[in-house]
């Protein structure tokens, strides 16, 4: 317990300092509440928000959209990365397309997803999968290509085919790096789903923010932003916990 407190107190102290500065600045400057509410206003709005059923429905919608998109994006990205690692000529042929698409941010696809999917869950799942896919594709390809060449020689000596070596040796050796990449991909995916809800949704955390901003309820806007940050941090922590676990490759 003491060890946990020893690691946590600097962060708690830093947060407390920021909150005191925030509260004091608003009180002394006389900034209108609609521009920047006090910490107290935001805390009250936060607890009022989480006490409502629509909030939990919106949170569930956002989390579901994220999970589905994340699973699709990770699965597709890893499989594509493995295939391109095994087929360098195909990778070379597709490289211009991949390099072009991966630099088109997910937000640029929002108008098209609204046309294709309307406000249904499909558009958000697509955007999350898109954001996650390219991170996992590039990370998987790099991780597999950087596997120790000694392992490849051993696989060849054992009579493994290219595909056997890829899935039984290279993929397993690259798994820790791929898992680490999924943490960064999750962050992008969570950002994508919330951003998509700003303009093409009838539910979700982004939808809550848009509704609150329309009524100039800045305290609720910030409270919802806090929720988004907390959920994102929780997702990152869970994936980090998974990636920090030792994988038994001999099992």
Secondary structure, 3 states (H helix, E strand, C coil): CHHHHHHHHHHHHHHHHHHHHHHHHHHHHCCCCCCCCCHHHHHHHHHHHHCCHHHHHHHHHHHHHHHHHHHHHHHHHHHHHHHHHHCHHHHHHHHHHHHHHCCCCHHHHHHHHHHHHCCCHHHHHHHHHHHHHHHHHHHHHHHHHCCCHHHHHHHHHCCCCHHHHHHHHHHHHHHHHHHHHHHHHHHHHHHHHHHHHHHCCCCCHHHHHHHHHHCCCHHHHHHHHHHHHHHHHHHHHHHHHHHHCCCCCCC
